[in-house]
Amino acid sequence: MNLTYEAVDATGTRRSARLEAPNVHSAVEQLRRDGLYVTDIRETPCGDVDVPHTATGVRVGRLPFKTLVLFARQMAMLLRAGSGVVPALMAIKRQLTKPERAAVLDQLIHDLEDGLTLTEALRKQPQSFDCVFCSIIAAGEASATLADMFERLAVILQKRNGVRKKIIGAIAYPALLIVMSFHIMGVLLFFVLPRFGAMFEQLGIDPPASTKFLLAIGMTLRTYWPLFIVAALACGVGAGLLFFGRRGRRWLGDRLIGVPLVGRVLSQLIQGQLLRTMGVLIEARVGLLETLELSRGVTENVRFSHLFDQLDETVTAGGSIYTVFERSPLIAPHVSQAIRTGEESGNLGGAISYCADALDETNEELVNAAARLLEPLILIGMGFVVGLVAVSLFMPLFDMTAAMQ
C-alpha cells in the first residue's frame, strides 16, 4: 500500500514523504531502522498521489518492468567493474531516451549528492522501486555487497518477467480465437440471418424453433444495437477494472483460487513469486520476520494472507516455517519437506530458492498445458455455435426441397 508519513530524525528535523510497504506496521519498522521517529502515518487515498518533479521541472515517471530489469543488471555490471554508484547511475541515465524515465535516475543522483543513502533515495520513489527492491539494496549497503544484491534483484525481476511473458503468450491465441468467434457471430446475426428471414417469409416456410430463436436474437440486436454497444462498453470497462485495478485483481484472485484447475495454476504462480522473494531476502541476510513482512506484499490473496499470519505467529513464538507449510493445503508436500531440510541444515535461503526454481519449471509446464487444453475447447465451441447456426438456417430449406420432390 502507498503510505504518507511524517517523522523526526536524530537531529530533530521533521520529514514528510511517501513510501510503499505491505502494511503500516512494516512501514513504521522500516522507518525506525532508518533512524526516523514516526509521528503520523496514513494510507494515501486513491488518486491522491503526488507526481514528483526534478529541479528542472521534468516529471519523474515510472520505470517499466523491462527497464527495471535492465537497470538492475547494468548496475550490477558497473559496480563489479569498480564504478561508483553515482557514475553508474549517470551512465545508465544516458541510455534512457524518454525524459520522464531519465528523470527517475536524475532524482536518485540528486538525492545521493544531497547525502542520502541509495536505499533512502530509492524509497522516495515507490512508483518504481517497491519495498522488496529497497530492502535488498539496504542489505547490500549494510554488508558492502551492493553489486551482488543488484545481481540478485536482476534474477528475481527476470523470473517475474518470464512468468508474465509465459502467461501472456499462453492466453494470446485463445483470446484471438474468442474475438474471432464474436466477429463471426456478429456477421451471422447482423447480415446473414436477415436475408434468410426475408427468404423464409417470401417462401411461406415455417422454420423450426431453433431457427426462430436465432431470428429473434438477430432482430433484437438490430433493433436495440445502441443499448448493446453501451452494454459492451460497460463490460469492457468492468473487465479493465477487474483485470488491471488493484481491488478488482484482488477480488478475482480470491475467487479464482478456489476453481479446481485454474486455482492450482494461480496458487503455484503465487507460490513461485513468494518463495523467490523469500529466498533472495534470506540469502541477502534480511531477518526472517522482516522477510515475511516484505514477502507478504507480493500478493494480496486472502488465503495467502492467512498463511502469512500463521507464519508470523509461529516464527515469533520460536517455531519453524516448515510446521506452518506442512499444515497448509496451499503448499505442496515436496516444498515443505525441502524447506524442512533447509531449516535443519542451516541453508533456509538456498532451500527456498531451490523450491522457487522447481516451481517455476512446474508453472511453465502448467501454463503451457492449460493453453493447449483451452485452444481446442474454444475451437470446439466455435464449431458448435457456427454449426448450430448453419443447421438452423439450412434445415428449413432442406425440408422445403424434400417436400417439393
CORLINJO-V678147 format. One record per residue. RES is the residue in one small letter. PSI is psi in whole degrees, -180 to 180 (none if undefined). Layout:
res=RES psi=PSI
res=RES psi=PSI
//
This chain:
res=m psi=152
res=n psi=128
res=l psi=148
res=t psi=131
res=y psi=156
res=e psi=133
res=a psi=167
res=v psi=132
res=d psi=-174
res=a psi=-24
res=t psi=-1
res=g psi=4
res=t psi=134
res=r psi=139
res=r psi=148
res=s psi=127
res=a psi=-176
res=r psi=153
res=l psi=166
res=e psi=134
res=a psi=159
res=p psi=-36
res=n psi=176
res=v psi=-43
res=h psi=-44
res=s psi=-39
res=a psi=-43
res=v psi=-43
res=e psi=-39
res=q psi=-44
res=l psi=-35
res=r psi=-39
res=r psi=-25
res=d psi=5
res=g psi=26
res=l psi=138
res=y psi=115
res=v psi=126
res=t psi=-25
res=d psi=138
res=i psi=138
res=r psi=159
res=e psi=138
res=t psi=123
res=p psi=149
res=c psi=135
res=g psi=3
res=d psi=46
res=v psi=126
res=d psi=139
res=v psi=108
res=p psi=155
res=h psi=153
res=t psi=176
res=a psi=-26
res=t psi=0
res=g psi=3
res=v psi=134
res=r psi=132
res=v psi=115
res=g psi=-154
res=r psi=132
res=l psi=122
res=p psi=169
res=f psi=-46
res=k psi=-40
res=t psi=-36
res=l psi=-40
res=v psi=-46
res=l psi=-39
res=f psi=-47
res=a psi=-43
res=r psi=-42
res=q psi=-37
res=m psi=-44
res=a psi=-44
res=m psi=-46
res=l psi=-40
res=l psi=-36
res=r psi=-30
res=a psi=-3
res=g psi=6
res=s psi=151
res=g psi=168
res=v psi=-47
res=v psi=-48
res=p psi=-36
res=a psi=-43
res=l psi=-39
res=m psi=-40
res=a psi=-40
res=i psi=-37
res=k psi=-36
res=r psi=-18
res=q psi=-13
res=l psi=125
res=t psi=-28
res=k psi=128
res=p psi=-38
res=e psi=-27
res=r psi=-41
res=a psi=-29
res=a psi=-28
res=v psi=-47
res=l psi=-33
res=d psi=-44
res=q psi=-40
res=l psi=-46
res=i psi=-43
res=h psi=-44
res=d psi=-39
res=l psi=-40
res=e psi=-23
res=d psi=-2
res=g psi=1
res=l psi=154
res=t psi=166
res=l psi=-38
res=t psi=-45
res=e psi=-39
res=a psi=-40
res=l psi=-40
res=r psi=-17
res=k psi=-8
res=q psi=67
res=p psi=-16
res=q psi=-21
res=s psi=-35
res=f psi=110
res=d psi=179
res=c psi=-34
res=v psi=-45
res=f psi=-49
res=c psi=-38
res=s psi=-39
res=i psi=-40
res=i psi=-38
res=a psi=-41
res=a psi=-37
res=g psi=-39
res=e psi=-40
res=a psi=-33
res=s psi=7
res=a psi=35
res=t psi=47
res=l psi=-40
res=a psi=-42
res=d psi=-39
res=m psi=-39
res=f psi=-35
res=e psi=-42
res=r psi=-39
res=l psi=-41
res=a psi=-38
res=v psi=-49
res=i psi=-37
res=l psi=-38
res=q psi=-38
res=k psi=-45
res=r psi=-43
res=n psi=-38
res=g psi=-41
res=v psi=-43
res=r psi=-44
res=k psi=-40
res=k psi=-44
res=i psi=-46
res=i psi=-43
res=g psi=-33
res=a psi=-34
res=i psi=-8
res=a psi=-50
res=y psi=-46
res=p psi=-37
res=a psi=-39
res=l psi=-40
res=l psi=-40
res=i psi=-43
res=v psi=-43
res=m psi=-38
res=s psi=-46
res=f psi=-36
res=h psi=-45
res=i psi=-44
res=m psi=-38
res=g psi=-44
res=v psi=-43
res=l psi=-44
res=l psi=-34
res=f psi=-29
res=f psi=-39
res=v psi=-48
res=l psi=-43
res=p psi=-39
res=r psi=-40
res=f psi=-38
res=g psi=-44
res=a psi=-38
res=m psi=-40
res=f psi=-39
res=e psi=-43
res=q psi=-36
res=l psi=-7
res=g psi=32
res=i psi=134
res=d psi=100
res=p psi=160
res=p psi=173
res=a psi=-40
res=s psi=-39
res=t psi=-42
res=k psi=-38
res=f psi=-44
res=l psi=-40
res=l psi=-38
res=a psi=-40
res=i psi=-45
res=g psi=-43
res=m psi=-42
res=t psi=-43
res=l psi=-42
res=r psi=-29
res=t psi=-42
res=y psi=32
res=w psi=-33
res=p psi=-38
res=l psi=-38
res=f psi=-33
res=i psi=-44
res=v psi=-42
res=a psi=-39
res=a psi=-41
res=l psi=-41
res=a psi=-41
res=c psi=-37
res=g psi=-43
res=v psi=-43
res=g psi=-42
res=a psi=-37
res=g psi=-44
res=l psi=-35
res=l psi=-40
res=f psi=-27
res=f psi=-19
res=g psi=148
res=r psi=-48
res=r psi=-38
res=g psi=-44
res=r psi=-39
res=r psi=-45
res=w psi=-45
res=l psi=-42
res=g psi=-39
res=d psi=-34
res=r psi=-42
res=l psi=-27
res=i psi=-15
res=g psi=-8
res=v psi=132
res=p psi=-67
res=l psi=-46
res=v psi=-40
res=g psi=-38
res=r psi=-44
res=v psi=-47
res=l psi=-43
res=s psi=-43
res=q psi=-32
res=l psi=-43
res=i psi=-43
res=q psi=-42
res=g psi=-45
res=q psi=-42
res=l psi=-49
res=l psi=-36
res=r psi=-45
res=t psi=-46
res=m psi=-44
res=g psi=-45
res=v psi=-42
res=l psi=-44
res=i psi=-41
res=e psi=-23
res=a psi=10
res=r psi=27
res=v psi=140
res=g psi=153
res=l psi=-44
res=l psi=-42
res=e psi=-36
res=t psi=-43
res=l psi=-41
res=e psi=-42
res=l psi=-39
res=s psi=-28
res=r psi=-31
res=g psi=-8
res=v psi=-34
res=t psi=151
res=e psi=13
res=n psi=136
res=v psi=-43
res=r psi=-41
res=f psi=-29
res=s psi=-42
res=h psi=-38
res=l psi=-42
res=f psi=-31
res=d psi=-44
res=q psi=-39
res=l psi=-43
res=d psi=-47
res=e psi=-44
res=t psi=-47
res=v psi=-39
res=t psi=-36
res=a psi=2
res=g psi=9
res=g psi=-176
res=s psi=156
res=i psi=-36
res=y psi=-42
res=t psi=-36
res=v psi=-45
res=f psi=-36
res=e psi=-35
res=r psi=-17
res=s psi=131
res=p psi=-11
res=l psi=-27
res=i psi=130
res=a psi=147
res=p psi=-39
res=h psi=-29
res=v psi=-47
res=s psi=-36
res=q psi=-40
res=a psi=-38
res=i psi=-36
res=r psi=-43
res=t psi=-41
res=g psi=-40
res=e psi=-42
res=e psi=-30
res=s psi=-4
res=g psi=17
res=n psi=55
res=l psi=-43
res=g psi=-43
res=g psi=-39
res=a psi=-42
res=i psi=-42
res=s psi=-37
res=y psi=-43
res=c psi=-38
res=a psi=-42
res=d psi=-44
res=a psi=-40
res=l psi=-36
res=d psi=-42
res=e psi=-42
res=t psi=-41
res=n psi=-38
res=e psi=-43
res=e psi=-40
res=l psi=-43
res=v psi=-44
res=n psi=-40
res=a psi=-41
res=a psi=-40
res=a psi=-42
res=r psi=-31
res=l psi=-37
res=l psi=-38
res=e psi=-51
res=p psi=-32
res=l psi=-42
res=i psi=-42
res=l psi=-40
res=i psi=-42
res=g psi=-43
res=m psi=-47
res=g psi=-38
res=f psi=-46
res=v psi=-49
res=v psi=-40
res=g psi=-40
res=l psi=-43
res=v psi=-45
res=a psi=-45
res=v psi=-42
res=s psi=-31
res=l psi=-39
res=f psi=-17
res=m psi=-44
res=p psi=-35
res=l psi=-40
res=f psi=-41
res=d psi=-41
res=m psi=-42
res=t psi=-42
res=a psi=-34
res=a psi=-28
res=m psi=-18
res=q psi=none
//
